[in-house]
Amino acid sequence: MNVLFFGALIVYFTAMALQFAAMVFKKEKLGKVAWVLFLLALAAHTAYLVVRGLRAHRIPLSNQFEFSAAFAWGVALLLVILRTRMKAEWLSVIAMPMTFLILSYAALQPKEITDLMPALRSGWFAFHIGSAVISYSAFIVSGCVGLRYILLQKKAREADALKLEQMDYLSYRLVALGVLMLTVTILSGAIWAEQAWSAFWTWDPKEVWALITWIIYVVYLHLRLRGRRRGSAMAWYVVIAVPVVLFTFAGVNTLMSGLHSYG
């Protein structure tokens, strides 16, 4: 298992470095090699999660290490989907480093396989935490798209106008997906909490920050749909919102104690 995990981490790093070199030196072949390596790393990453799940006899999402590994996997998978379906090669230079950094954070966490806490032994387990993985991944990738938009806009020519418009719309769609899945996360968590702790809402730090994250991105959708905001302002919005997602993901568990504290 360690070979799969650290092998994936090393190959992700190599792919990231080659992708950056391809952008700097404008070498298309380097970019293709980087993409092949990234796919190999994702395959090893996927195999690791499957093997861990089989050994644990459950879905590997029960602690900070497992959630982080799944979070990195979700970002990588979204990149593959967007590159395959929308030809978004431009996204790789930012999304690849995010995948590597999140998985590097996972590498710093305790990796022991432990039994589920009694409160986690529920049919809501995979549904609640799985939707959170999808939500966070969508928000992170939307931030990557926003950053790429900002960088491209600084040196944009008329020929780039269509690409900028596509980036803007893609970021919006990712935020919409993230809000939908975070809504599912919060609602399913409330139902699960009532069953486990006899209360739908306990003002636990994780619950509060999940709600803060949800509000921030709902405001984005409101500005986009009702305020008809577009372009660089909204790109900056999704970039600035990323630290809030990361704090909800890691900062709350590190700095605050509560019902959702897990190691």
C-alpha positions as CSV (number, residue, x, y, z in Angstrom):
1,M,0.0,0.0,0.0
2,N,2.8,2.4,0.8
3,V,4.3,1.7,-2.6
4,L,1.1,2.7,-4.3
5,F,0.6,5.8,-2.1
6,F,4.1,7.3,-2.3
7,G,4.5,6.1,-5.9
8,A,1.4,8.1,-6.8
9,L,2.7,11.1,-4.8
10,I,6.1,11.0,-6.6
11,V,4.6,10.6,-10.0
12,Y,2.1,13.5,-9.4
13,F,5.1,15.7,-8.5
14,T,7.0,14.6,-11.7
15,A,4.0,15.3,-13.8
16,M,3.5,18.7,-12.2
17,A,7.1,19.7,-12.8
18,L,7.0,18.5,-16.4
19,Q,3.8,20.4,-17.0
20,F,5.3,23.6,-15.6
21,A,8.4,23.1,-17.8
22,A,6.2,22.5,-20.8
23,M,4.4,25.8,-20.2
24,V,7.6,27.8,-19.5
25,F,9.6,26.4,-22.5
26,K,6.5,25.9,-24.7
27,K,7.3,22.2,-25.3
28,E,4.2,20.4,-26.3
29,K,5.9,17.0,-26.0
30,L,6.7,17.6,-22.4
31,G,3.1,18.4,-21.7
32,K,2.0,15.1,-23.3
33,V,4.5,13.2,-21.2
34,A,3.3,15.1,-18.1
35,W,-0.3,14.1,-18.9
36,V,0.6,10.4,-19.3
37,L,2.4,10.5,-16.0
38,F,-0.5,12.2,-14.3
39,L,-2.9,9.5,-15.5
40,L,-0.5,6.8,-14.2
41,A,-0.4,8.6,-10.9
42,L,-4.2,8.7,-10.8
43,A,-4.3,5.0,-11.5
44,A,-1.9,4.2,-8.6
45,H,-3.9,6.6,-6.4
46,T,-7.2,4.9,-7.3
47,A,-5.6,1.4,-6.7
48,Y,-4.4,2.6,-3.3
49,L,-7.9,3.8,-2.2
50,V,-9.5,0.5,-3.4
51,V,-6.9,-1.6,-1.6
52,R,-7.3,0.4,1.6
53,G,-11.0,0.1,1.4
54,L,-10.8,-3.7,1.0
55,R,-8.4,-4.0,3.9
56,A,-10.5,-1.8,6.1
57,H,-13.8,-3.5,4.9
58,R,-15.4,-0.1,4.4
59,I,-15.2,3.0,2.2
60,P,-11.9,4.8,3.1
61,L,-13.3,8.1,4.3
62,S,-13.3,7.8,8.1
63,N,-10.4,10.1,9.1
64,Q,-8.4,13.1,8.0
65,F,-5.8,11.0,6.1
66,E,-8.5,9.1,4.2
67,F,-10.6,12.2,3.5
68,S,-7.5,14.1,2.3
69,A,-6.5,11.2,0.0
70,A,-10.0,11.1,-1.4
71,F,-10.1,14.9,-1.8
72,A,-6.9,14.9,-3.9
73,W,-8.3,12.0,-5.9
74,G,-11.5,14.1,-6.6
75,V,-9.5,17.0,-7.8
76,A,-7.4,14.8,-10.1
77,L,-10.5,13.1,-11.4
78,L,-12.2,16.4,-12.2
79,L,-9.1,17.5,-14.1
80,V,-9.2,14.3,-16.2
81,I,-13.0,14.8,-16.9
82,L,-12.5,18.4,-17.9
83,R,-9.5,17.7,-20.1
84,T,-11.2,14.8,-21.8
85,R,-14.7,16.3,-22.3
86,M,-13.9,20.0,-22.7
87,K,-10.3,20.0,-24.0
88,A,-9.2,22.1,-21.0
89,E,-5.5,21.4,-21.2
90,W,-4.8,24.9,-19.8
91,L,-6.2,23.8,-16.5
92,S,-3.4,21.2,-15.8
93,V,-0.7,23.7,-14.9
94,I,-2.8,24.8,-11.8
95,A,-4.9,21.7,-11.0
96,M,-1.9,19.3,-11.0
97,P,-0.1,21.2,-8.2
98,M,-3.3,21.3,-6.2
99,T,-3.6,17.5,-6.4
100,F,0.0,17.1,-5.3
101,L,-0.3,19.6,-2.4
102,I,-3.5,18.0,-1.0
103,L,-2.0,14.5,-1.3
104,S,1.2,15.8,0.4
105,Y,-1.0,17.0,3.3
106,A,-2.5,13.6,3.5
107,A,1.0,12.1,3.7
108,L,1.6,14.0,6.9
109,Q,-1.4,12.5,8.6
110,P,-1.5,9.2,10.6
111,K,-2.2,6.4,8.1
112,E,-3.2,3.5,10.4
113,I,-6.4,1.7,9.4
114,T,-8.8,2.0,12.4
115,D,-12.3,0.8,13.1
116,L,-15.2,3.2,12.6
117,M,-16.4,5.1,15.6
118,P,-19.9,3.9,16.6
119,A,-21.4,7.2,15.4
120,L,-19.9,6.7,11.9
121,R,-21.5,3.2,11.5
122,S,-24.5,4.4,9.5
123,G,-25.9,4.2,6.0
124,W,-25.3,8.0,5.8
125,F,-21.5,7.6,6.1
126,A,-20.6,7.2,2.5
127,F,-23.4,9.6,1.3
128,H,-22.5,12.4,3.6
129,I,-18.7,12.3,3.4
130,G,-18.7,11.4,-0.4
131,S,-20.7,14.4,-1.2
132,A,-18.3,16.6,0.8
133,V,-15.4,15.2,-1.3
134,I,-17.2,16.1,-4.5
135,S,-18.1,19.5,-3.2
136,Y,-14.7,20.5,-2.0
137,S,-13.1,19.2,-5.2
138,A,-15.4,21.3,-7.4
139,F,-14.7,24.4,-5.4
140,I,-10.9,23.9,-5.6
141,V,-11.0,23.3,-9.3
142,S,-13.3,26.3,-9.8
143,G,-10.5,28.3,-8.0
144,C,-7.9,26.8,-10.4
145,V,-10.1,27.9,-13.3
146,G,-10.4,31.4,-11.8
147,L,-6.7,31.8,-11.3
148,R,-6.0,30.6,-14.9
149,Y,-8.6,33.2,-16.1
150,I,-6.8,36.0,-14.2
151,L,-3.4,35.0,-15.5
152,L,-4.6,34.7,-19.1
153,Q,-6.6,38.0,-19.0
154,K,-3.4,40.0,-18.1
155,K,-1.9,39.1,-21.5
156,A,-5.1,38.4,-23.4
157,R,-5.6,39.2,-27.1
158,E,-8.8,39.3,-29.0
159,A,-8.3,35.6,-30.0
160,D,-8.4,34.7,-26.2
161,A,-11.8,36.3,-25.7
162,L,-13.7,33.1,-26.4
163,K,-11.4,31.1,-24.1
164,L,-11.9,33.5,-21.3
165,E,-15.7,33.3,-21.7
166,Q,-15.5,29.5,-21.6
167,M,-13.3,29.7,-18.4
168,D,-15.8,32.0,-16.8
169,Y,-18.7,29.7,-17.6
170,L,-16.8,26.6,-16.5
171,S,-16.0,28.2,-13.1
172,Y,-19.7,29.0,-12.6
173,R,-20.7,25.4,-13.4
174,L,-18.2,24.0,-11.0
175,V,-19.4,26.3,-8.2
176,A,-23.0,25.3,-8.9
177,L,-21.9,21.6,-8.6
178,G,-20.1,22.4,-5.4
179,V,-23.0,24.2,-3.9
180,L,-25.4,21.4,-4.8
181,M,-23.1,18.7,-3.2
182,L,-22.4,20.8,-0.1
183,T,-26.1,21.3,0.3
184,V,-26.4,17.5,0.2
185,T,-23.6,17.2,2.7
186,I,-25.2,19.7,5.2
187,L,-28.7,18.2,4.9
188,S,-27.5,14.6,5.1
189,G,-25.3,15.5,8.0
190,A,-28.2,17.1,9.9
191,I,-30.3,13.9,9.5
192,W,-27.4,11.8,10.5
193,A,-26.7,14.0,13.5
194,E,-30.2,13.7,14.7
195,Q,-30.0,9.9,14.6
196,A,-26.5,9.8,16.3
197,W,-26.7,12.7,18.7
198,S,-30.5,13.6,18.9
199,A,-29.9,17.0,17.4
200,F,-30.1,18.3,13.8
201,W,-27.6,21.1,14.5
202,T,-25.1,21.4,17.3
203,W,-23.0,24.5,16.2
204,D,-20.0,22.2,16.0
205,P,-17.1,24.1,14.4
206,K,-17.2,21.9,11.3
207,E,-20.9,22.5,10.8
208,V,-20.4,26.2,11.3
209,W,-17.6,26.5,8.7
210,A,-19.4,24.2,6.3
211,L,-22.3,26.7,6.5
212,I,-20.0,29.7,6.1
213,T,-18.5,28.0,3.0
214,W,-22.0,27.3,1.6
215,I,-23.1,31.0,2.2
216,I,-20.0,32.3,0.4
217,Y,-20.6,30.3,-2.7
218,V,-24.4,30.9,-2.7
219,V,-23.5,34.7,-2.7
220,Y,-21.3,33.9,-5.8
221,L,-24.3,32.3,-7.5
222,H,-26.5,35.2,-6.5
223,L,-24.1,37.7,-7.9
224,R,-23.7,35.7,-11.1
225,L,-27.4,35.0,-11.7
226,R,-29.2,38.1,-10.3
227,G,-26.4,40.6,-10.4
228,R,-25.2,39.4,-13.8
229,R,-21.6,39.6,-12.7
230,R,-19.0,38.1,-15.0
231,G,-15.3,38.1,-15.8
232,S,-12.4,39.0,-13.6
233,A,-14.4,40.0,-10.5
234,M,-16.0,36.6,-10.3
235,A,-12.7,34.9,-11.1
236,W,-11.1,36.7,-8.1
237,Y,-14.1,35.7,-6.0
238,V,-13.6,32.0,-6.5
239,V,-9.8,32.3,-6.0
240,I,-10.2,34.2,-2.7
241,A,-12.9,31.7,-1.6
242,V,-10.4,28.8,-1.9
243,P,-8.7,29.4,1.5
244,V,-12.1,29.2,3.2
245,V,-12.6,25.7,1.7
246,L,-9.2,24.7,2.8
247,F,-9.8,26.0,6.3
248,T,-13.1,24.1,6.5
249,F,-11.3,21.0,5.2
250,A,-8.1,21.1,7.4
251,G,-8.0,24.2,9.6
252,V,-11.1,23.3,11.6
253,N,-9.8,19.8,12.4
254,T,-6.3,21.2,13.3
255,L,-7.3,24.3,15.4
256,M,-10.7,23.5,16.8
257,S,-12.1,20.5,18.7
258,G,-15.6,19.2,18.2
259,L,-17.8,16.3,17.2
260,H,-16.1,16.2,13.8
261,S,-12.6,16.1,15.1
262,Y,-10.9,13.0,13.8
263,G,-7.3,12.1,13.3
